[in-house]
Amino acid sequence: MKYIKQLDTIRAFSVLLVVITHWIPSTHPIHKIPLGYVGVTSFFVLSGFLITNILLNNKDSAEVQGISKASVLKSFYLRRSLRIFPIYYLTLALLYAFQSHMVVDIRTPFVYFLTYTQNYYIFRIKEWPGLLGHLWTLAIEEQFYLLWPFVIMFIKANKIIYAIIAFIAIGLITHVVVHNVVMGVMITSSSFDAFGIGALLSWFIHFKPHLLRLLYKWVTWLAALSVVLFFFVFYPLKFANILPTGFIISIVAAWLMLYIYINHDQDTLRFKFLLNNRYLIFIGKISYGIYLYHNILPAFFDNFIRININSHLPEVLGTKYFGVFNIIENLVLILSLSWLSYSFIEKPFLKLKQRFKYVS
């Protein structure tokens, strides 16, 4: 599948929803809506969609060219490592080195973060580890990357659909089982439905492209019905575990991604001012750095900003509008440093991916 720039816009909205959730005070009414959960679940759906598409395409090419499945898996993991590991492990190393300047302990659970199992650490201690709490989603993503390629590569093509359906079912069942369990969302299988729904989109694109427009109509109705049932029937009557929030978000995210896939290069694409917005696309490109750093950098630079910038501002900004201005300052900081990270750390590693092509 060729690059679709509007999917970077989806990344931008997803990461901004997470940032808003973490930066706005917990007492704000906006927290009545699970914006952060919407953001991370959308990321999961997008990952399931893109990763499955990559694997299906290269599985076909490898079979045609007589290339082993092990070779495809090797290329996949090397390319994923080049994308994910450099700034993640650099961040961990810096946090460990500057532990004395942090308000959260990273050394005690350090092995969990090194091995991408911090979601289970959070599940075990039943509380958020401060500035590092948001890294739970990266652990779940990485665990998905470890499992899913083997599912796609070693299951016969005509059986893949059953594996995807099973994945979605496991996710839904886990949602219901852990609905009242503290930090139950940390269990990896609770996100299987999001990954699976994204994978299902990719399966239709790969095996049933002629059904995409019909699928879009059905998904549109399903998304609308799910939202109405959840917010007007299940949630008010305390039956939200029957139709889990994550499933609702996944369906709506899949609907939007399918719409973009069908219309991205057509005149029929609506909301072009948003979906084709170059600034949102830019944010989408650097979204990994934004997500990784957004809780950590503001804490490190808080004293510097307060002493060197805020102390020189007019008094009105320091009272009535301080909260808004502080968010703007942090947004400029995180965008700037994430762009620097992408340009000087991530991109050089991304260029190395050309050395590990799936097929010739």
Kinemage of the C-alpha trace (Angstrom):
@kinemage 1
@onewidth
@group {chain A} dominant
@subgroup {mainchain}
@vectorlist {calphas} color= white
{ca met a 1} P 0.000 0.000 0.000
{ca lys a 2} L 1.372 3.366 -0.959
{ca tyr a 3} L 1.793 6.183 1.542
{ca ile a 4} L -1.515 7.860 2.460
{ca lys a 5} L -0.825 11.242 3.986
{ca gln a 6} L -4.250 11.511 5.616
{ca leu a 7} L -3.339 8.648 7.946
{ca asp a 8} L -0.696 10.952 9.412
{ca thr a 9} L -3.550 13.340 10.186
{ca ile a 10} L -5.198 10.521 12.139
{ca arg a 11} L -1.925 10.070 14.037
{ca ala a 12} L -1.874 13.804 14.757
{ca phe a 13} L -5.391 13.868 16.186
{ca ser a 14} L -4.705 10.717 18.214
{ca val a 15} L -1.530 12.028 19.827
{ca leu a 16} L -3.045 15.471 20.477
{ca leu a 17} L -5.973 13.849 22.295
{ca val a 18} L -3.508 12.054 24.566
{ca val a 19} L -1.513 15.242 25.174
{ca ile a 20} L -4.669 17.200 26.007
{ca thr a 21} L -5.708 14.518 28.497
{ca his a 22} L -2.359 14.619 30.313
{ca trp a 23} L -1.828 18.380 30.270
{ca ile a 24} L -5.253 19.664 31.279
{ca pro a 25} L -5.990 19.546 35.045
{ca ser a 26} L -7.915 16.468 36.151
{ca thr a 27} L -10.737 18.659 37.511
{ca his a 28} L -11.572 20.028 34.060
{ca pro a 29} L -14.970 18.898 32.653
{ca ile a 30} L -13.282 17.715 29.454
{ca his a 31} L -12.114 14.632 31.359
{ca lys a 32} L -15.682 13.341 31.368
{ca ile a 33} L -14.847 12.228 27.828
{ca pro a 34} L -12.067 9.592 27.643
{ca leu a 35} L -10.066 11.537 25.049
{ca gly a 36} L -6.773 9.873 25.886
{ca tyr a 37} L -8.316 6.422 25.526
{ca val a 38} L -9.778 7.488 22.186
{ca gly a 39} L -6.288 8.503 21.083
{ca val a 40} L -4.429 5.342 22.119
{ca thr a 41} L -7.161 3.012 20.841
{ca ser a 42} L -7.067 4.769 17.462
{ca phe a 43} L -3.306 4.175 17.419
{ca phe a 44} L -3.920 0.468 18.054
{ca val a 45} L -6.431 0.220 15.202
{ca leu a 46} L -4.045 2.030 12.859
{ca ser a 47} L -1.192 -0.276 13.888
{ca gly a 48} L -3.298 -3.377 13.260
{ca phe a 49} L -4.264 -2.005 9.862
{ca leu a 50} L -0.798 -0.997 8.665
{ca ile a 51} L 1.176 -3.920 10.108
{ca thr a 52} L -1.256 -6.482 8.698
{ca asn a 53} L -1.111 -4.805 5.302
{ca ile a 54} L 2.708 -4.923 5.316
{ca leu a 55} L 2.749 -8.579 6.328
{ca leu a 56} L 0.104 -9.721 3.830
{ca asn a 57} L 1.758 -7.949 0.906
{ca asn a 58} L 5.204 -9.293 1.724
{ca lys a 59} L 3.915 -12.776 2.436
{ca asp a 60} L 2.522 -12.883 -1.097
{ca ser a 61} L 5.698 -11.482 -2.640
{ca ala a 62} L 7.887 -13.901 -0.691
{ca glu a 63} L 5.834 -16.895 -1.824
{ca val a 64} L 6.029 -15.784 -5.459
{ca gln a 65} L 9.812 -15.294 -5.266
{ca gly a 66} L 10.472 -18.373 -3.171
{ca ile a 67} L 11.753 -16.385 -0.186
{ca ser a 68} L 11.459 -18.010 3.233
{ca lys a 69} L 9.012 -16.779 5.826
{ca ala a 70} L 11.899 -16.539 8.281
{ca ser a 71} L 13.558 -14.011 5.977
{ca val a 72} L 10.417 -11.876 5.876
{ca leu a 73} L 10.121 -12.011 9.669
{ca lys a 74} L 13.772 -11.056 10.066
{ca ser a 75} L 13.289 -8.007 7.843
{ca phe a 76} L 10.106 -7.063 9.678
{ca tyr a 77} L 11.702 -7.123 13.115
{ca leu a 78} L 14.833 -5.308 12.003
{ca arg a 79} L 12.792 -2.563 10.355
{ca arg a 80} L 10.488 -2.250 13.367
{ca ser a 81} L 13.487 -2.071 15.690
{ca leu a 82} L 15.017 0.743 13.664
{ca arg a 83} L 11.746 2.649 13.906
{ca ile a 84} L 10.957 2.101 17.567
{ca phe a 85} L 14.042 1.346 19.638
{ca pro a 86} L 16.492 4.267 19.114
{ca ile a 87} L 14.622 7.112 20.821
{ca tyr a 88} L 12.832 4.795 23.249
{ca tyr a 89} L 16.020 3.345 24.703
{ca leu a 90} L 17.795 6.696 24.507
{ca thr a 91} L 14.969 8.177 26.583
{ca leu a 92} L 15.213 5.366 29.129
{ca ala a 93} L 18.977 5.820 29.393
{ca leu a 94} L 18.636 9.570 30.004
{ca leu a 95} L 15.884 9.075 32.565
{ca tyr a 96} L 17.995 6.523 34.402
{ca ala a 97} L 21.035 8.825 34.346
{ca phe a 98} L 19.042 11.818 35.614
{ca gln a 99} L 16.990 9.893 38.160
{ca ser a 100} L 17.887 12.397 40.889
{ca his a 101} L 16.121 15.173 38.927
{ca met a 102} L 12.899 13.215 38.494
{ca val a 103} L 9.815 13.080 40.672
{ca val a 104} L 9.206 9.456 39.738
{ca asp a 105} L 11.257 6.314 40.334
{ca ile a 106} L 12.429 4.615 37.137
{ca arg a 107} L 15.179 2.447 38.601
{ca thr a 108} L 12.913 0.089 40.534
{ca pro a 109} L 10.789 -0.925 37.499
{ca phe a 110} L 13.622 -0.386 35.005
{ca val a 111} L 13.715 -4.024 33.853
{ca tyr a 112} L 10.024 -3.804 32.947
{ca phe a 113} L 10.633 -0.750 30.770
{ca leu a 114} L 13.683 -2.356 29.165
{ca thr a 115} L 11.662 -5.428 28.186
{ca tyr a 116} L 8.458 -3.625 27.149
{ca thr a 117} L 6.449 -5.229 29.932
{ca gln a 118} L 5.659 -2.056 31.885
{ca asn a 119} L 1.941 -2.600 31.292
{ca tyr a 120} L 2.093 -5.615 33.598
{ca tyr a 121} L 4.134 -3.670 36.129
{ca ile a 122} L 1.365 -1.057 36.233
{ca phe a 123} L -1.240 -3.810 36.477
{ca arg a 124} L 0.676 -5.324 39.404
{ca ile a 125} L 1.128 -2.127 41.432
{ca lys a 126} L -2.391 -0.858 40.557
{ca glu a 127} L -1.319 2.765 40.059
{ca trp a 128} L 0.197 5.033 37.437
{ca pro a 129} L 4.002 5.446 37.636
{ca gly a 130} L 3.820 9.218 37.269
{ca leu a 131} L 5.512 10.676 34.201
{ca leu a 132} L 6.104 7.199 32.769
{ca gly a 133} L 2.507 6.003 32.873
{ca his a 134} L 1.778 6.659 29.225
{ca leu a 135} L 4.476 4.178 28.133
{ca trp a 136} L 2.087 1.274 28.799
{ca thr a 137} L 0.731 1.587 25.259
{ca leu a 138} L 4.201 1.175 23.753
{ca ala a 139} L 4.551 -2.108 25.661
{ca ile a 140} L 1.259 -3.388 24.267
{ca glu a 141} L 2.240 -2.316 20.740
{ca glu a 142} L 5.553 -4.150 21.031
{ca gln a 143} L 3.896 -7.302 22.348
{ca phe a 144} L 1.511 -7.173 19.390
{ca tyr a 145} L 4.483 -6.867 17.027
{ca leu a 146} L 6.037 -9.972 18.582
{ca leu a 147} L 2.920 -12.090 18.148
{ca trp a 148} L 1.039 -10.947 15.059
{ca pro a 149} L 3.695 -11.494 12.340
{ca phe a 150} L 3.851 -15.207 13.233
{ca val a 151} L 0.064 -15.437 13.011
{ca ile a 152} L -0.010 -13.890 9.541
{ca met a 153} L 3.047 -15.657 8.144
{ca phe a 154} L 2.326 -19.201 9.315
{ca ile a 155} L -1.442 -19.441 8.907
{ca lys a 156} L -2.790 -20.361 5.482
{ca ala a 157} L -4.232 -17.443 3.550
{ca asn a 158} L -7.781 -18.822 3.646
{ca lys a 159} L -7.587 -19.194 7.455
{ca ile a 160} L -6.315 -15.707 8.306
{ca ile a 161} L -9.823 -14.297 8.565
{ca tyr a 162} L -10.589 -16.765 11.373
{ca ala a 163} L -7.475 -15.685 13.277
{ca ile a 164} L -8.551 -12.050 12.975
{ca ile a 165} L -12.070 -12.791 14.191
{ca ala a 166} L -10.628 -14.786 17.096
{ca phe a 167} L -8.374 -11.849 17.973
{ca ile a 168} L -11.345 -9.485 18.064
{ca ala a 169} L -13.370 -11.944 20.148
{ca ile a 170} L -10.551 -12.378 22.675
{ca gly a 171} L -10.318 -8.603 23.020
{ca leu a 172} L -14.061 -8.233 23.609
{ca ile a 173} L -14.137 -11.078 26.128
{ca thr a 174} L -11.158 -9.605 27.984
{ca his a 175} L -12.881 -6.207 28.104
{ca val a 176} L -15.929 -7.726 29.753
{ca val a 177} L -13.940 -9.895 32.184
{ca val a 178} L -11.650 -7.084 33.420
{ca his a 179} L -14.253 -4.325 33.261
{ca asn a 180} L -14.255 -3.860 37.050
{ca val a 181} L -10.613 -4.849 37.602
{ca val a 182} L -8.283 -2.012 38.582
{ca met a 183} L -5.887 -1.347 35.685
{ca gly a 184} L -7.513 -4.171 33.731
{ca val a 185} L -6.877 -2.266 30.509
{ca met a 186} L -3.151 -2.955 31.040
{ca ile a 187} L -3.665 -6.609 30.083
{ca thr a 188} L -2.437 -6.960 26.510
{ca ser a 189} L -5.398 -8.993 25.264
{ca ser a 190} L -7.764 -6.154 26.245
{ca ser a 191} L -6.490 -4.328 23.149
{ca phe a 192} L -6.749 -7.302 20.771
{ca asp a 193} L -10.113 -6.114 19.447
{ca ala a 194} L -8.608 -2.768 18.376
{ca phe a 195} L -5.666 -4.427 16.619
{ca gly a 196} L -7.990 -7.043 15.147
{ca ile a 197} L -10.442 -4.506 13.743
{ca gly a 198} L -7.557 -2.717 12.056
{ca ala a 199} L -6.319 -6.063 10.730
{ca leu a 200} L -9.814 -6.851 9.422
{ca leu a 201} L -9.760 -3.684 7.318
{ca ser a 202} L -6.441 -4.743 5.855
{ca trp a 203} L -7.803 -8.239 5.127
{ca phe a 204} L -10.700 -6.782 3.127
{ca ile a 205} L -8.337 -4.504 1.186
{ca his a 206} L -6.067 -7.438 0.397
{ca phe a 207} L -8.565 -10.233 -0.282
{ca lys a 208} L -11.924 -8.535 -1.003
{ca pro a 209} L -11.199 -5.076 -2.491
{ca his a 210} L -14.393 -5.209 -4.556
{ca leu a 211} L -16.421 -5.205 -1.325
{ca leu a 212} L -14.830 -2.081 0.216
{ca arg a 213} L -17.628 0.357 -0.592
{ca leu a 214} L -20.264 -2.074 0.647
{ca leu a 215} L -18.166 -2.640 3.770
{ca tyr a 216} L -17.960 1.124 4.286
{ca lys a 217} L -21.761 1.392 4.284
{ca trp a 218} L -22.082 -1.396 6.840
{ca val a 219} L -19.323 0.039 9.052
{ca thr a 220} L -20.964 3.475 8.894
{ca trp a 221} L -24.233 2.060 10.215
{ca leu a 222} L -22.440 -0.115 12.776
{ca ala a 223} L -20.411 2.834 14.091
{ca ala a 224} L -23.500 5.046 14.396
{ca leu a 225} L -25.545 2.297 16.077
{ca ser a 226} L -22.726 1.404 18.476
{ca val a 227} L -22.275 5.000 19.608
{ca val a 228} L -26.039 5.494 20.113
{ca leu a 229} L -26.442 2.229 22.036
{ca phe a 230} L -23.441 2.865 24.223
{ca phe a 231} L -24.093 6.466 25.236
{ca phe a 232} L -27.897 6.299 25.411
{ca val a 233} L -28.606 2.746 26.556
{ca phe a 234} L -25.677 0.733 27.975
{ca tyr a 235} L -23.739 3.518 29.717
{ca pro a 236} L -26.730 5.216 31.450
{ca leu a 237} L -28.057 1.824 32.592
{ca lys a 238} L -24.647 0.702 33.926
{ca phe a 239} L -24.316 -2.015 31.262
{ca ala a 240} L -21.233 -0.504 29.612
{ca asn a 241} L -19.342 -3.802 29.879
{ca ile a 242} L -21.764 -5.304 27.341
{ca leu a 243} L -20.424 -2.996 24.632
{ca pro a 244} L -16.944 -1.912 25.802
{ca thr a 245} L -15.748 1.631 25.192
{ca gly a 246} L -12.635 0.406 23.397
{ca phe a 247} L -14.752 -1.514 20.898
{ca ile a 248} L -16.863 1.567 20.141
{ca ile a 249} L -13.743 3.669 19.591
{ca ser a 250} L -12.220 0.963 17.385
{ca ile a 251} L -15.284 0.773 15.150
{ca val a 252} L -15.403 4.551 14.703
{ca ala a 253} L -11.651 4.723 14.053
{ca ala a 254} L -11.936 1.900 11.486
{ca trp a 255} L -14.813 3.720 9.789
{ca leu a 256} L -12.679 6.863 9.435
{ca met a 257} L -9.643 4.920 8.182
{ca leu a 258} L -11.733 3.039 5.636
{ca tyr a 259} L -13.251 6.303 4.434
{ca ile a 260} L -9.770 7.771 4.020
{ca tyr a 261} L -8.480 4.694 2.185
{ca ile a 262} L -11.358 4.754 -0.304
{ca asn a 263} L -11.370 8.514 -0.900
{ca his a 264} L -7.838 9.777 -0.138
{ca asp a 265} L -6.991 10.509 -3.787
{ca gln a 266} L -10.524 11.322 -4.929
{ca asp a 267} L -12.493 14.543 -5.264
{ca thr a 268} L -15.092 12.917 -3.017
{ca leu a 269} L -12.817 13.327 0.032
{ca arg a 270} L -14.542 15.623 2.522
{ca phe a 271} L -12.996 17.792 5.226
{ca lys a 272} L -9.861 18.280 3.131
{ca phe a 273} L -8.997 21.361 5.170
{ca leu a 274} L -8.367 18.971 8.062
{ca leu a 275} L -7.329 15.693 6.470
{ca asn a 276} L -4.909 17.357 4.027
{ca asn a 277} L -3.695 19.978 6.475
{ca arg a 278} L 0.088 20.096 6.175
{ca tyr a 279} L 0.572 21.091 9.818
{ca leu a 280} L -1.449 18.121 11.065
{ca ile a 281} L 0.407 15.841 8.662
{ca phe a 282} L 3.666 17.208 10.066
{ca ile a 283} L 2.483 16.489 13.617
{ca gly a 284} L 1.527 12.983 12.498
{ca lys a 285} L 5.022 12.354 11.145
{ca ile a 286} L 6.644 13.283 14.459
{ca ser a 287} L 3.852 11.804 16.593
{ca tyr a 288} L 6.001 9.006 18.013
{ca gly a 289} L 8.377 11.504 19.589
{ca ile a 290} L 5.495 13.675 20.784
{ca tyr a 291} L 3.886 10.698 22.482
{ca leu a 292} L 7.116 9.462 24.018
{ca tyr a 293} L 8.254 12.848 25.345
{ca his a 294} L 5.055 14.762 26.134
{ca asn a 295} L 4.841 13.806 29.820
{ca ile a 296} L 8.569 13.930 30.462
{ca leu a 297} L 9.980 17.062 28.805
{ca pro a 298} L 7.621 19.626 30.397
{ca ala a 299} L 8.622 18.336 33.844
{ca phe a 300} L 12.322 18.720 33.076
{ca phe a 301} L 11.942 22.193 31.567
{ca asp a 302} L 9.383 23.526 34.052
{ca asn a 303} L 11.917 25.441 36.176
{ca phe a 304} L 13.691 26.860 33.129
{ca ile a 305} L 10.451 28.150 31.599
{ca arg a 306} L 9.174 29.544 34.881
{ca ile a 307} L 12.404 31.405 35.696
{ca asn a 308} L 13.549 32.543 32.264
{ca ile a 309} L 10.229 33.184 30.517
{ca asn a 310} L 7.186 33.359 32.776
{ca ser a 311} L 8.851 35.646 35.327
{ca his a 312} L 9.173 38.314 32.616
{ca leu a 313} L 5.594 38.121 31.369
{ca pro a 314} L 2.860 40.696 32.100
{ca glu a 315} L 1.051 39.952 35.339
{ca val a 316} L -2.246 39.223 33.567
{ca leu a 317} L -0.674 36.202 31.853
{ca gly a 318} L 0.603 34.938 35.159
{ca thr a 319} L -2.841 34.966 36.741
{ca lys a 320} L -5.920 34.739 34.532
{ca tyr a 321} L -4.352 33.063 31.505
{ca phe a 322} L -1.448 31.177 33.037
{ca gly a 323} L -2.887 27.701 32.402
{ca val a 324} L -3.551 28.362 28.717
{ca phe a 325} L -0.210 30.089 28.192
{ca asn a 326} L 1.628 27.248 29.926
{ca ile a 327} L 0.014 24.716 27.583
{ca ile a 328} L 1.101 26.825 24.588
{ca glu a 329} L 4.658 26.974 25.942
{ca asn a 330} L 4.773 23.220 26.444
{ca leu a 331} L 3.279 22.621 23.003
{ca val a 332} L 5.987 24.723 21.364
{ca leu a 333} L 8.594 22.873 23.423
{ca ile a 334} L 7.342 19.393 22.591
{ca leu a 335} L 6.841 20.117 18.890
{ca ser a 336} L 10.306 21.639 18.591
{ca leu a 337} L 12.127 18.853 20.393
{ca ser a 338} L 10.106 16.136 18.666
{ca trp a 339} L 11.008 17.648 15.284
{ca leu a 340} L 14.675 17.726 16.296
{ca ser a 341} L 14.396 14.128 17.470
{ca tyr a 342} L 12.780 13.061 14.202
{ca ser a 343} L 15.251 14.969 12.023
{ca phe a 344} L 18.510 14.068 13.735
{ca ile a 345} L 17.856 10.741 15.467
{ca glu a 346} L 14.884 8.958 13.948
{ca lys a 347} L 15.404 9.751 10.250
{ca pro a 348} L 19.002 8.499 10.091
{ca phe a 349} L 17.848 5.171 11.533
{ca leu a 350} L 14.842 5.090 9.205
{ca lys a 351} L 17.169 5.384 6.227
{ca leu a 352} L 18.853 2.167 7.360
{ca lys a 353} L 15.593 0.309 6.734
{ca gln a 354} L 16.501 0.261 3.037
{ca arg a 355} L 19.199 -2.284 3.873
{ca phe a 356} L 16.582 -4.730 5.135
{ca lys a 357} L 14.013 -4.950 2.381
{ca tyr a 358} L 11.440 -7.709 2.651
{ca val a 359} L 11.829 -8.933 -0.912
{ca ser a 360} L 13.985 -7.955 -3.867
